[in-house]
Amino acid sequence: MSRRILSVVLISHFTAALIALGMPPFFGVILADAFAVSAPAWVGWFYIIPTVCTALSAPFWGRVADRHGRRWSLLRAQLGLAGAFVLAGLAPNVMWFALALALQGFLGGTFAASSAYLSTLAQGQTLAQALNWMQGSARSAMLLAPVLFGVLMTQVPAQDLYLLLAFLPLLSVLLIWQFAPADASDAAARSNETQENRGSPTGEWQRLALLHFGFNFSLVASFPYFIPWTQALTDSSTAMAGLLYSLPHGVYLAVLLTPYRSFQASRRASMLPVGLAVFAVSYLIQAVADTITTLMLGRLAMGVGMTLCLFAINRETARLASAAGAGRHFGTLDGIGKWAGVAAGLLAGVTAGLGDLAAPLWLGAATATLTLLISTLRPREEAVAHHHCLEKE
């Protein structure tokens, strides 16, 4: 796979993630300013609308991609986002805005579409590295969007940003159409998919799905309440709380941009349990922290654990993925990740209501520990196959 093709896919995903991940933190501003809706509960419900819709539609679009082509699916996702963003920017009332967010979820799914397309061009460790870069583009968007959009909203109404930024997915369509080659023909894809289904490692895919759900659940559990909890705990400014919130994502990007992204330790089967253990410990450090320094150490440890987990999960995904059923597999995994995020957000709210704002941190630690236990379990026949695979590498 050429660097040019990878760059086009990464740029396309980054621009989509910039809006899809960057605008939700400002939903409170949009609902209050554009639609005179100020109840805090509405913000939470609007936050999960696109996530739920993506979770519902991702497996379907994955199967469609396997039948009609992964580049087509990628173009479809970008066009769907462009249309949804325009509708969001023009929405005359709160119900139309909700419909726009639902369409964003149903018609989007750029991460799964991009991953499936990359799997037609690369396999094994090359695909794993491409998936690592995909995660990097998402985390870059999460770091940049709050700052960029915060500045833009001082000049432009928050809702109007959707209209101004809707050209980005359209630009991505032009780049993909011009520089990303079409994948295998429909007939060849169906033939390969039939062969794959005969010997598909179903048990390993199910195990990967559980690990994917557990990791995403534990990651998202702390998102909704971290900033207000940090401010209440340390009496810090919003800027400092935002910096601490972003710190784990910065660690991931720092590793990704150095030669350590390809270090051999990430290829060991033990790397996922180690990453989950570090991840769980980082939550415990944060839960008992009483100073900004201790909290920062916990966030740095969280970044290290998150990086190890993502590298290991991406490598496992690349090992199991094939070009034939990539759309279905990546669509399913994306849907599972979205359902994990929805469940984590809801349970975080319940635990915070029953306890305090630190409760989601304990929830994240418990889930990471349970996922760690699952990661150490492997059926005997699959463990033997995995051992042989590692020996060949």
C-alpha positions in Angstrom: 0.0 0.0 0.0 1.5 3.4 -1.0 1.9 6.3 1.4 -0.3 8.4 -0.9 -3.3 6.1 -0.6 -2.9 5.8 3.2 -2.6 9.6 3.4 -5.8 10.1 1.5 -7.7 7.7 3.7 -6.3 9.2 6.9 -7.1 12.8 5.7 -10.6 11.7 4.8 -11.2 10.0 8.1 -9.6 12.9 10.1 -11.9 15.5 8.5 -15.0 13.4 9.2 -13.9 12.7 12.8 -13.1 16.4 13.3 -16.8 17.3 12.9 -18.4 14.1 14.2 -16.3 13.9 17.4 -15.6 17.7 17.8 -19.2 19.1 17.7 -20.9 17.0 20.4 -19.1 18.8 23.3 -20.8 22.0 22.0 -24.3 20.5 21.8 -25.3 22.4 24.9 -24.4 25.7 23.2 -26.2 24.8 20.0 -29.4 23.6 21.8 -29.5 26.7 24.0 -28.6 29.3 21.4 -30.4 27.9 18.3 -33.4 26.2 19.8 -33.8 27.7 23.3 -33.4 24.3 24.9 -31.4 24.5 28.1 -32.3 21.4 30.1 -29.0 19.4 30.7 -30.7 16.1 30.2 -31.3 16.9 26.5 -27.5 17.3 25.9 -26.9 13.7 27.0 -29.7 12.3 24.8 -28.5 14.2 21.7 -24.9 13.1 22.5 -25.8 9.4 22.0 -28.2 9.8 19.0 -25.5 9.4 16.3 -23.6 6.7 18.3 -26.7 4.5 18.6 -27.6 5.0 14.9 -24.1 4.1 13.9 -24.2 1.0 16.1 -27.5 -0.1 14.4 -26.4 0.5 10.8 -22.7 -0.4 10.8 -23.1 -4.2 10.3 -25.6 -3.6 7.5 -23.3 -1.2 5.6 -20.4 -3.6 6.2 -22.3 -6.4 4.3 -23.2 -3.9 1.6 -19.5 -3.0 1.2 -18.5 -6.6 0.8 -21.0 -7.0 -2.0 -20.5 -3.7 -3.9 -17.0 -2.6 -3.0 -15.2 -0.9 -0.1 -14.2 2.3 -2.0 -17.9 2.7 -2.9 -18.8 2.3 0.8 -16.2 4.9 1.8 -17.6 7.4 -0.8 -21.1 6.6 0.4 -20.1 7.3 4.1 -18.5 10.7 3.2 -21.5 11.8 1.1 -23.9 10.7 3.9 -22.0 12.8 6.4 -22.0 15.8 4.1 -25.8 15.6 3.7 -26.3 15.2 7.4 -24.1 18.1 8.3 -26.0 20.4 5.9 -29.3 19.3 7.4 -27.9 20.0 10.9 -26.7 23.4 9.9 -30.1 24.3 8.4 -32.3 22.6 11.0 -35.2 25.0 11.9 -36.0 23.3 15.2 -34.8 20.8 17.7 -36.5 17.8 16.1 -34.9 18.4 12.7 -31.6 18.7 14.4 -32.2 15.3 16.1 -33.0 13.9 12.7 -29.8 15.3 11.2 -27.8 13.6 14.0 -29.6 10.3 13.4 -28.8 10.5 9.6 -25.2 11.2 10.6 -25.1 7.9 12.4 -27.1 5.9 9.9 -25.2 7.2 6.8 -21.8 7.7 8.3 -19.5 5.0 9.7 -16.3 6.3 8.1 -14.0 4.5 10.5 -15.3 1.1 9.6 -15.5 2.0 5.9 -11.9 3.3 5.9 -10.6 0.2 7.8 -12.4 -2.2 5.4 -11.0 -0.4 2.4 -7.4 -0.5 3.8 -7.8 -4.2 4.4 -8.1 -4.6 0.6 -4.7 -3.1 0.1 -2.7 -4.5 3.1 -2.6 -7.4 5.4 -0.8 -8.5 8.6 1.5 -6.1 10.3 1.1 -3.5 7.5 -2.6 -3.4 8.0 -2.1 -3.3 11.8 0.1 -0.2 11.4 -2.5 1.4 9.1 -5.2 0.8 11.8 -2.9 2.4 14.4 -2.7 5.5 12.1 -6.5 5.4 11.8 -6.8 5.6 15.6 -4.2 8.4 15.5 -6.3 10.4 13.1 -9.4 10.1 15.4 -7.3 11.2 18.5 -5.9 14.1 16.5 -9.4 15.2 15.8 -10.3 14.9 19.5 -7.4 17.1 20.5 -7.8 19.8 17.8 -11.6 20.1 17.5 -12.3 21.7 21.0 -9.7 24.4 20.5 -10.5 25.0 16.8 -14.3 25.1 17.2 -14.1 27.1 20.4 -12.3 29.8 18.5 -14.6 29.6 15.5 -17.7 29.9 17.7 -16.5 33.3 18.8 -17.1 34.5 15.2 -19.8 32.2 13.9 -23.0 30.8 15.5 -22.4 27.2 16.7 -25.0 25.7 14.4 -23.7 27.4 11.4 -20.4 25.6 11.7 -22.1 22.5 10.4 -22.8 24.3 7.1 -19.3 25.8 6.9 -17.6 22.4 7.6 -19.9 20.3 5.4 -17.5 20.9 2.5 -14.8 18.7 4.2 -16.5 15.4 3.5 -17.1 16.6 -0.1 -13.4 17.3 -0.4 -12.7 13.8 0.9 -15.0 12.4 -1.8 -12.9 14.1 -4.5 -9.6 12.9 -3.0 -10.8 9.3 -2.7 -12.3 9.3 -6.2 -9.1 10.7 -7.7 -6.3 8.9 -5.7 -7.8 5.8 -4.1 -8.1 2.8 -6.5 -11.2 0.7 -6.7 -11.0 -2.7 -4.8 -11.7 -6.2 -6.1 -14.7 -6.9 -8.4 -18.0 -8.0 -6.8 -17.7 -11.5 -8.2 -14.2 -12.0 -6.9 -15.2 -10.6 -3.5 -18.2 -12.9 -3.2 -16.1 -15.9 -4.2 -13.4 -15.1 -1.6 -16.0 -14.5 1.0 -17.5 -17.9 0.5 -14.1 -19.5 0.9 -13.4 -17.4 4.0 -16.7 -18.4 5.6 -15.8 -22.1 5.3 -12.7 -21.7 7.5 -13.5 -18.5 9.4 -12.1 -18.6 13.0 -15.5 -17.7 14.5 -14.3 -18.3 18.1 -11.4 -15.9 17.7 -13.7 -13.2 16.2 -16.1 -13.7 19.1 -13.2 -13.3 21.6 -12.0 -10.2 19.8 -15.5 -8.7 19.9 -15.6 -9.2 23.7 -12.2 -7.6 24.1 -13.2 -4.7 21.8 -16.4 -4.1 23.8 -14.6 -4.3 27.1 -11.8 -2.0 26.2 -14.1 0.6 24.6 -16.5 0.5 27.5 -13.7 1.1 30.0 -12.3 3.9 27.9 -15.5 5.8 27.5 -16.7 5.3 31.1 -14.7 8.3 32.4 -15.5 10.6 29.4 -18.7 12.3 30.5 -17.8 13.4 34.0 -14.0 13.7 34.0 -13.8 17.4 33.4 -16.3 18.5 36.1 -14.9 15.9 38.5 -11.3 17.3 38.0 -12.5 20.8 38.5 -14.3 19.9 41.7 -11.4 17.9 43.0 -8.5 20.2 42.2 -10.3 23.6 41.8 -8.5 23.8 38.5 -9.5 25.9 35.5 -11.4 24.5 32.5 -8.2 24.8 30.4 -6.3 22.6 32.9 -9.1 20.1 33.1 -9.3 19.9 29.3 -5.5 19.4 29.2 -5.7 16.5 31.6 -8.6 15.1 29.6 -6.6 15.2 26.4 -3.4 13.9 27.9 -3.9 10.1 27.2 -4.7 10.9 23.6 -1.5 13.0 23.4 0.5 10.0 24.7 -0.9 7.8 21.9 0.0 10.3 19.2 3.5 10.8 20.7 4.2 7.1 20.5 2.6 6.9 17.0 4.9 9.6 15.7 8.1 7.9 17.0 9.9 4.7 15.9 8.4 3.0 19.0 5.1 2.5 17.0 6.7 -0.6 15.5 8.5 -2.0 18.5 8.6 -5.7 18.7 7.0 -6.0 22.1 3.6 -4.9 20.6 3.6 -8.1 18.6 3.6 -10.4 21.6 0.4 -12.1 22.8 1.0 -10.8 26.3 0.9 -7.1 25.2 -2.9 -6.8 25.5 -3.1 -8.1 29.1 -0.2 -5.9 30.0 -1.9 -2.9 28.4 -5.2 -3.6 30.2 -3.4 -4.0 33.5 -1.7 -0.6 33.1 -5.1 0.8 32.0 -6.9 -0.5 35.1 -4.1 0.7 37.5 -4.3 4.2 35.8 -7.9 4.4 36.7 -7.2 3.5 40.4 -4.5 6.2 40.5 -7.0 8.7 39.2 -9.8 7.6 41.5 -7.6 8.1 44.7 -5.7 11.2 43.4 -6.0 14.4 45.4 -3.6 16.7 43.6 -3.1 17.7 39.9 0.4 16.0 39.9 -1.0 12.6 41.0 -3.9 13.0 38.5 -1.4 13.8 35.7 0.6 10.7 36.5 -2.6 8.7 36.3 -3.5 10.2 33.0 0.0 9.5 31.6 -0.3 5.9 32.7 -3.8 5.8 31.1 -2.2 6.9 27.8 0.4 4.2 28.0 -2.2 1.5 28.7 -4.5 2.8 26.0 -1.7 2.8 23.5 -0.6 -0.7 24.3 -4.2 -1.9 24.1 -5.0 -0.3 20.8 -1.8 -1.5 19.2 -2.5 -5.1 20.4 -6.2 -5.0 19.4 -5.4 -3.6 16.0 -2.7 -6.3 15.4 -5.2 -9.0 16.4 -7.8 -7.5 14.1 -5.4 -7.4 11.2 -4.4 -11.0 11.9 -8.0 -12.2 11.6 -9.2 -9.9 8.9 -9.3 -10.9 5.3 -10.1 -8.8 2.2 -13.2 -10.9 1.5 -15.3 -10.3 4.6 -13.6 -7.1 5.7 -16.7 -4.9 5.4 -18.8 -7.2 7.6 -16.1 -7.7 10.2 -15.1 -4.1 10.5 -18.7 -3.0 10.4 -19.6 -5.4 13.2 -16.6 -4.3 15.3 -17.5 -0.7 14.8 -21.0 -1.4 15.9 -19.8 -3.2 19.0 -17.5 -0.3 19.9 -20.4 2.1 19.6 -22.7 0.0 21.7 -19.9 -0.2 24.3 -19.7 3.6 24.3 -23.5 4.0 24.7 -23.6 1.5 27.6 -20.6 3.1 29.3 -22.1 6.5 29.1 -25.4 5.3 30.5 -23.8 3.3 33.4 -21.4 6.1 34.1 -24.5 8.4 34.7 -26.1 5.8 36.9 -22.9 5.2 39.0 -22.3 9.0 39.3 -25.9 9.5 40.5 -25.6 6.7 43.1 -22.1 7.7 44.3 -20.1 10.7 43.2 -18.3 11.9 40.1 -15.3 9.6 40.8 -17.6 6.5 40.5 -17.1 6.2 36.7 -13.4 5.9 37.3 -14.0 2.8 39.5 -16.4 1.5 36.8 -13.6 1.9 34.2 -11.1 0.1 36.5 -13.5 -2.8 37.1 -14.3 -3.2 33.4 -10.7 -3.1 32.4 -9.9 -5.8 35.0 -12.7 -8.0 33.7 -11.5 -7.5 30.1 -8.0 -8.4 31.3 -9.3 -11.7 32.6 -11.0 -12.4 29.2 -7.8 -11.5 27.3 -5.9 -14.3 29.1 -8.5 -17.0 28.1 -8.1 -18.7 24.7 -9.5 -22.1 23.6 -6.7 -24.6 23.3 -7.0 -25.2 19.5 -7.0 -21.5 18.9 -4.0 -21.0 21.2 -2.0 -23.5 19.1 -3.0 -21.8 15.9 -2.0 -18.5 17.3 1.4 -19.9 18.5 2.1 -21.2 15.0 1.2 -17.8 13.5 3.6 -16.0 15.8 6.4 -18.5 14.9 5.9 -17.7 11.2 6.3 -14.0 11.9 
